[in-house]
């Protein structure tokens, strides 16, 4: 099959894009197995697994990783309920009030992380709250809530309100209508926003730097390592995180396809039942 000029250009662009995207990860992963004490693949000094042992023995790195995971989970607990509530509030407002409140809620996304970190630290220290992991969660949540709100709001705008009204007409309370009708519709957006909130917290540096107090997260730990000297143990950690990400993505895709196949089978069964019912009605 002969390709046109535009198709060839598109394929070349995609190839360059994916090379640019994945080449650093491949190089970083390869450096994990180099015996050189510097994270590099050139010169190659021999294959080794010693950096995984060094990673396992690095208690500071694991403590920093645990702090990042705890902060990410705490950000989910704080950001997701508030973001969902903000999206539902915006969806029910008039156009003029909605535009104003939307601008106010999105404004933290346009504010530099350094400003958010400094302002969070100054505000809470005046109230007697010292820096720490808890303050980092507050500072991160102040702008991550906006991500959650935007994702849920986009999903909410595709919701058929007549379904909720039908549930209320059939005797359901507002809480039951929310739990049985609206919440299942919002669950994909809520799940996606929770994952996004976790990773936004996990990789955050600017805001965390000013609010962490004496606690050390993974990004702060790696930044200090850059100044004092990195070892391939950091590459080993990156490789482990990449492996977990790939396994999680594969597991999610398998579950998604199983759910889609189950839903398709249920639709086919319903169609067959309906088609079998029509001749019976005609014979009657």
LOKE-272352 format. One record per atom (N, C-alpha, C): x, y, z. Coordinates in steps of 0.05 Angstrom, whole numbers, padded with zeros to 5 digits, always signed. Layout:
<pts>
XYZ...
</pts>
This chain:
<pts>
+00017-00024+00000+00000+00000+00000+00018+00025+00000+00012+00042-00018+00028+00066-00021+00017+00089-00003+00035+00101+00011+00028+00122+00030+00030+00149+00017+00011+00167+00024+00012+00194+00014+00033+00210+00031+00039+00234+00022+00059+00250+00036+00051+00257+00064+00025+00263+00068+00015+00270+00094+00015+00246+00113+00008+00223+00103+00008+00198+00119+00037+00191+00128+00056+00193+00109+00084+00188+00115+00094+00207+00136+00087+00233+00133+00096+00253+00152+00085+00248+00180+00059+00239+00180+00046+00233+00206+00060+00209+00219+00067+00189+00204+00081+00166+00216+00109+00173+00226+00123+00189+00211+00149+00198+00220+00147+00214+00246+00127+00232+00246+00122+00248+00270+00116+00231+00294+00099+00210+00291+00092+00193+00313+00116+00177+00322+00132+00168+00303+00156+00153+00311+00175+00170+00327+00180+00195+00318+00198+00213+00332+00186+00219+00360+00160+00223+00361+00147+00229+00386+00151+00207+00407+00146+00182+00398+00148+00160+00417+00177+00154+00425+00196+00159+00406+00224+00156+00413+00232+00177+00434+00223+00202+00430+00228+00224+00449+00215+00218+00476+00192+00204+00476+00178+00199+00500+00190+00176+00516+00198+00155+00502+00207+00130+00516+00237+00126+00518+00252+00140+00501+00281+00136+00501+00293+00143+00529+00286+00165+00542+00297+00169+00569+00291+00147+00589+00267+00136+00587+00260+00114+00605+00276+00089+00599+00281+00084+00574+00298+00060+00567+00326+00064+00576+00337+00088+00572+00364+00094+00581+00367+00092+00611+00347+00104+00625+00347+00103+00654+00345+00074+00665+00329+00058+00652+00326+00030+00660+00352+00015+00655+00365+00020+00632+00390+00006+00626+00412+00014+00645+00412+00039+00654+00433+00048+00673+00431+00034+00700+00407+00023+00706+00404+00009+00731+00421-00016+00732+00428-00028+00709+00443-00053+00709+00473-00048+00702+00481-00023+00702+00509-00017+00697+00525-00017+00724+00548-00028+00725+00564-00029+00749+00575-00001+00757+00575+00018+00738+00585+00045+00744+00569+00057+00767+00583+00071+00785+00568+00082+00808+00554+00108+00801+00557+00117+00776+00542+00140+00766+00519+00129+00748+00496+00142+00748+00473+00133+00732+00477+00139+00702+00491+00121+00689+00497+00126+00660+00500+00099+00647+00496+00099+00620+00500+00074+00605+00526+00075+00589+00540+00097+00589+00565+00100+00574+00585+00113+00592+00607+00100+00597+00615+00074+00587+00602+00051+00602+00596+00029+00588+00584+00006+00600+00606-00010+00614+00604-00014+00640+00625-00027+00655+00618-00055+00665+00595-00065+00655+00587-00092+00663+00560-00092+00675+00547-00115+00673+00519-00118+00684+00520-00126+00713+00501-00115+00728+00499-00121+00757+00471-00117+00767+00465-00129+00790+00440-00124+00804+00444-00111+00831+00468-00101+00835+00475-00090+00861+00459-00065+00868+00449-00050+00848+00435-00026+00854+00407-00031+00865+00396-00055+00858+00371-00062+00871+00375-00069+00901+00398-00081+00907+00405-00086+00935+00410-00059+00950+00423-00040+00936+00427-00014+00948+00401+00000+00953+00382-00003+00934+00356+00009+00937+00342-00003+00961+00343-00029+00964+00330-00043+00986+00341-00034+01013+00367-00028+01013+00380-00020+01038+00378+00009+01045+00367+00025+01026+00366+00054+01030+00340+00061+01045+00342+00063+01072+00319+00068+01089+00308+00096+01084+00325+00115+01080+00316+00143+01075+00298+00145+01051+00306+00131+01029+00290+00132+01005+00263+00119+01009+00262+00096+01023+00237+00083+01028+00219+00100+01046+00231+00113+01065+00216+00131+01083+00204+00154+01067+00220+00165+01049+00210+00187+01032+00188+00177+01014+00191+00153+01003+00170+00142+00985+00145+00137+01001+00147+00127+01026+00123+00123+01042+00109+00149+01048+00125+00170+01054+00113+00196+01059+00098+00206+01034+00109+00202+01010+00096+00211+00986+00069+00196+00981+00070+00169+00987+00046+00153+00984+00024+00162+01004+00032+00166+01029+00013+00175+01049+00001+00202+01042+00018+00221+01033+00009+00247+01025-00010+00245+01001-00004+00227+00982-00021+00224+00958-00049+00213+00966-00049+00193+00984-00075+00182+00993-00091+00203+01009-00077+00219+01025-00091+00239+01040-00102+00261+01022-00088+00267+01001-00098+00287+00981-00123+00276+00968-00124+00250+00962-00148+00238+00950-00172+00242+00969-00167+00235+00995-00188+00237+01015-00199+00266+01017-00181+00286+01015-00190+00314+01017-00201+00324+00991-00188+00319+00969-00194+00332+00943-00219+00321+00930-00222+00294+00930-00244+00282+00915-00271+00291+00925-00277+00288+00951-00304+00297+00960-00309+00327+00955-00289+00343+00960-00293+00372+00956-00296+00378+00926-00280+00365+00910-00282+00370+00881-00308+00361+00870-00319+00338+00879-00345+00329+00870-00367+00348+00878-00365+00357+00904-00385+00377+00913-00384+00403+00898-00359+00412+00891-00356+00437+00876-00368+00434+00848-00364+00411+00836-00375+00406+00809-00405+00406+00809-00417+00393+00830-00446+00393+00832-00457+00420+00837-00443+00436+00853-00452+00463+00859-00451+00480+00833-00430+00478+00818-00428+00494+00793-00449+00486+00773-00454+00460+00772-00474+00450+00752-00502+00460+00758-00508+00467+00783-00535+00476+00790-00538+00506+00791-00517+00522+00785-00519+00551+00786-00528+00563+00760-00536+00588+00762-00543+00602+00737-00517+00609+00722-00521+00617+00697-00497+00620+00679-00478+00642+00690-00489+00665+00699-00472+00687+00708-00457+00679+00733-00471+00668+00753-00458+00660+00778-00439+00637+00773-00446+00619+00754-00429+00597+00747-00402+00606+00736-00403+00625+00718-00378+00635+00705-00360+00648+00726-00371+00663+00744-00354+00676+00765-00342+00656+00783-00359+00638+00794-00349+00618+00813-00329+00598+00800-00334+00592+00774-00316+00575+00759-00288+00587+00757-00287+00614+00752-00261+00628+00750-00247+00628+00777-00262+00631+00798-00250+00631+00825-00239+00604+00832-00254+00582+00825-00245+00555+00833-00222+00546+00816-00220+00555+00791-00198+00546+00773-00173+00563+00778-00175+00586+00790-00152+00604+00793-00128+00591+00807-00131+00572+00826-00107+00560+00838-00090+00545+00817-00102+00535+00796-00087+00522+00775-00068+00541+00761-00075+00567+00760-00059+00587+00746-00038+00599+00765-00039+00592+00790-00020+00604+00810+00004+00586+00812+00029+00598+00810+00053+00581+00813+00053+00566+00839+00064+00542+00838+00065+00525+00862+00082+00538+00885+00102+00553+00877+00118+00567+00898+00101+00586+00914+00083+00601+00900+00066+00620+00913+00046+00606+00931+00035+00584+00922+00016+00568+00938+00030+00558+00963+00055+00548+00960+00069+00537+00982+00076+00558+01003+00086+00581+00994+00093+00602+01013+00068+00613+01027+00047+00618+01012+00023+00629+01024+00010+00610+01044+00010+00584+01037-00001+00564+01055+00015+00563+01081+00042+00563+01079+00058+00563+01103+00054+00587+01121+00053+00611+01108+00050+00636+01124+00022+00636+01137+00002+00629+01122-00026+00630+01133-00029+00611+01157-00020+00586+01155-00024+00567+01176-00005+00571+01199+00019+00582+01194+00037+00587+01217+00026+00609+01234+00012+00628+01222-00001+00649+01239-00023+00638+01256-00034+00615+01248-00055+00602+01264-00043+00582+01283-00016+00580+01284-00003+00562+01302+00002+00534+01292-00002+00530+01265+00002+00504+01253+00029+00504+01239+00047+00486+01249+00074+00485+01238+00074+00468+01212+00096+00471+01197+00098+00456+01173+00101+00426+01178+00093+00410+01159+00095+00381+01161+00080+00368+01138+00078+00342+01139+00064+00328+01118+00035+00336+01116+00022+00342+01139-00006+00351+01139-00009+00377+01124+00010+00395+01128+00008+00421+01114+00014+00418+01084+00031+00400+01077+00036+00394+01049+00011+00384+01035-00005+00367+01050-00030+00357+01039-00050+00380+01034-00051+00399+01053-00069+00422+01051-00061+00439+01027-00035+00444+01025-00025+00461+01003-00030+00448+00976-00024+00422+00973-00029+00408+00948-00058+00407+00941-00075+00402+00961-00104+00399+00956-00116+00425+00946-00104+00448+00954-00116+00474+00946-00117+00478+00916-00100+00464+00901-00102+00466+00871-00110+00440+00858-00105+00417+00872-00113+00391+00860-00143+00389+00860-00157+00402+00879-00186+00402+00880-00197+00411+00853-00184+00431+00841-00194+00442+00816-00193+00421+00793-00172+00404+00793-00171+00382+00773-00194+00363+00777-00199+00356+00801-00222+00338+00807-00248+00351+00798-00252+00376+00805-00276+00390+00797-00280+00390+00767-00259+00396+00752-00262+00398+00723-00269+00371+00711-00257+00349+00720-00262+00323+00709-00291+00314+00716-00299+00318+00741-00327+00310+00748-00347+00328+00735-00341+00354+00732-00360+00372+00719-00364+00364+00689-00343+00356+00676-00345+00347+00648-00363+00323+00646-00361+00304+00664-00378+00281+00665-00407+00288+00673-00409+00307+00691-00436+00314+00701-00452+00328+00679-00439+00342+00661-00454+00356+00640-00465+00337+00619-00457+00312+00620-00468+00292+00601-00490+00275+00615-00497+00283+00639-00517+00267+00654-00545+00276+00646-00562+00256+00642-00590+00261+00635-00606+00266+00661-00613+00291+00666-00627+00298+00691-00655+00285+00693-00666+00277+00671-00692+00264+00672-00691+00238+00688-00668+00224+00688-00665+00200+00703-00668+00205+00733-00655+00226+00742-00657+00234+00770-00686+00242+00778-00698+00257+00760-00726+00266+00765-00745+00242+00765-00740+00222+00748-00756+00198+00748-00753+00183+00774-00729+00181+00785-00725+00168+00811-00739+00182+00833-00739+00209+00833-00753+00224+00853-00783+00220+00851-00793+00219+00826-00822+00215+00822-00831+00187+00831-00812+00168+00830-00819+00141+00839-00816+00137+00869-00810+00159+00883-00810+00157+00913-00783+00157+00925-00761+00159+00910-00735+00159+00921-00729+00186+00934-00714+00185+00956-00705+00210+00968-00682+00222+00951-00674+00247+00957-00652+00259+00943-00626+00243+00947-00622+00233+00972-00598+00218+00977-00598+00192+00962-00621+00179+00961-00623+00154+00945-00619+00158+00916-00630+00180+00905-00627+00186+00877-00598+00192+00871-00584+00206+00889-00556+00211+00885-00540+00185+00886-00545+00168+00905-00530+00143+00909-00536+00122+00888-00561+00120+00879-00568+00099+00860-00567+00108+00831-00569+00134+00825-00571+00143+00797-00547+00160+00789-00542+00182+00804-00521+00201+00796-00493+00190+00802-00489+00178+00826-00463+00169+00833-00451+00148+00815-00467+00127+00807-00456+00108+00787-00448+00121+00761-00462+00142+00753-00455+00156+00728-00428+00171+00732-00423+00181+00756-00399+00197+00761-00375+00180+00768-00379+00154+00774-00357+00138+00784-00333+00137+00766-00336+00135+00739-00311+00135+00723-00295+00161+00726-00309+00184+00727-00295+00209+00730-00283+00211+00758-00297+00201+00778-00286+00202+00806-00261+00185+00808-00262+00161+00796-00239+00144+00797-00215+00156+00783-00220+00167+00759-00199+00180+00743-00187+00204+00758-00204+00220+00770-00195+00243+00784-00179+00235+00809-00187+00213+00822-00172+00204+00845-00143+00195+00837-00141+00181+00815-00115+00173+00805-00098+00198+00798-00111+00217+00784-00097+00242+00777-00088+00257+00802-00105+00258+00822-00099+00272+00847-00075+00259+00860-00074+00233+00861-00052+00219+00873-00025+00225+00859-00025+00224+00833+00000+00228+00819+00008+00258+00819-00011+00276+00819-00005+00304+00822+00009+00309+00849-00001+00296+00869+00011+00299+00896+00038+00285+00897+00040+00262+00885+00064+00246+00886+00088+00260+00873+00083+00274+00851+00105+00287+00837+00109+00316+00844+00092+00327+00862+00094+00355+00868+00120+00362+00884+00132+00384+00876+00157+00392+00889+00154+00421+00900+00145+00440+00884+00146+00468+00892+00130+00473+00917+00105+00465+00917+00088+00469+00941+00098+00454+00965+00106+00429+00960+00115+00412+00982+00140+00422+00995+00157+00435+00979+00183+00444+00990+00179+00464+01013+00158+00481+01011+00155+00502+01031+00136+00493+01054+00121+00472+01050+00102+00464+01071+00109+00439+01086+00130+00425+01078+00136+00398+01089+00147+00399+01117+00157+00421+01126+00170+00422+01152+00196+00405+01151+00197+00386+01170+00221+00368+01171+00215+00341+01156+00191+00337+01147+00184+00312+01133+00196+00313+01104+00204+00291+01094+00217+00289+01068+00200+00271+01050+00191+00281+01027+00177+00265+01007+00198+00256+00986+00188+00240+00968+00207+00228+00948+00219+00250+00930+00203+00269+00922+00213+00290+00904+00234+00307+00919+00230+00313+00944+00249+00328+00960+00275+00312+00964+00271+00286+00969+00295+00269+00972+00311+00267+00947+00298+00264+00924+00313+00262+00899+00327+00288+00892+00313+00311+00899+00326+00337+00894+00351+00340+00911+00351+00330+00935+00374+00332+00952+00396+00313+00942+00388+00290+00931+00408+00272+00919+00421+00284+00895+00407+00300+00879+00419+00313+00856+00442+00331+00865+00438+00344+00888+00459+00362+00897+00483+00347+00909+00477+00325+00923+00498+00310+00937+00510+00288+00920+00496+00279+00899+00506+00258+00882+00487+00235+00879+00477+00230+00855+00459+00208+00850+00474+00183+00846+00462+00160+00852+00472+00134+00846+00451+00119+00830+00458+00097+00816+00438+00082+00801+00416+00070+00819+00418+00072+00845+00396+00062+00862+00370+00078+00856+00374+00103+00849+00351+00120+00841+00339+00109+00815+00356+00101+00796+00346+00088+00772+00331+00063+00778+00340+00047+00797+00327+00023+00805+00299+00029+00816+00297+00050+00832+00270+00058+00842+00252+00066+00819+00263+00081+00800+00247+00089+00776+00238+00065+00760+00255+00045+00757+00248+00021+00743+00226+00006+00757+00227+00004+00784+00206-00009+00800+00180+00005+00796+00180+00032+00797+00155+00047+00794+00144+00044+00766+00161+00043+00746+00152+00039+00718+00138+00011+00716+00151-00009+00728+00139-00036+00728+00112-00037+00741+00109-00024+00764+00084-00023+00778+00063-00008+00761+00071+00013+00747+00053+00028+00730+00043+00011+00707+00061-00004+00695+00054-00021+00672+00035-00043+00681+00042-00056+00704+00025-00077+00714-00003-00066+00721-00004-00043+00733-00030-00031+00740-00046-00024+00715-00033-00014+00694-00047-00007+00669-00058-00032+00656-00042-00054+00656-00051-00079+00644-00075-00090+00659-00073-00090+00686-00095-00100+00703-00120-00084+00698-00117-00057+00696-00141-00041+00691-00153-00047+00664-00136-00051+00644-00147-00056+00617-00161-00083+00616-00149-00103+00630-00162-00130+00631-00189-00128+00644-00191-00114+00667-00216-00111+00681-00236-00095+00664-00227-00075+00649-00245-00059+00633-00256-00076+00610-00240-00092+00598-00249-00109+00576-00268-00130+00586-00263-00141+00609-00281-00161+00621-00308-00148+00627-00308-00124+00637-00333-00110+00643-00348-00103+00618-00333-00095+00597-00346-00089+00571-00358-00114+00559-00343-00137+00561-00354-00162+00550-00379-00171+00566-00378-00167+00592-00401-00174+00609-00426-00157+00602-00421-00131+00597-00443-00113+00590-00454-00120+00562-00436-00127+00543-00445-00135+00517-00461-00161+00518-00452-00180+00534-00467-00205+00537-00495-00200+00549-00496-00182+00568-00522-00175+00580-00540-00162+00559-00529-00144+00543-00546-00132+00522-00556-00152+00502-00538-00171+00494-00547-00192+00475-00568-00209+00487-00565-00216+00513-00586-00232+00526-00612-00218+00527-00612-00192+00532-00636-00176+00533-00649-00174+00505-00632-00171+00485-00643-00170+00457-00655-00196+00449-00642-00218+00457-00653-00245+00450-00680-00250+00465-00680-00241+00490-00705-00245+00505-00728-00228+00493-00721-00204+00484-00741-00187+00472-00750-00199+00445-00732-00210+00429-00739-00221+00403-00756-00246+00407-00750-00262+00428-00767-00286+00433-00794-00279+00444-00796-00256+00457-00822-00248+00468-00841-00237+00446-00830-00226+00425-00847-00215+00404-00864-00236+00389-00852-00259+00380-00868-00280+00368-00890-00290+00386-00884-00293+00412-00904-00303+00432-00927-00284+00433-00921-00258+00433-00943-00238+00434-00959-00239+00408-00945-00243+00385-00960-00244+00360-00978-00268+00359-00968-00292+00370-00985-00316+00369-01009-00313+00387-01005-00298+00410-01028-00294+00428-01049-00277+00415
</pts>
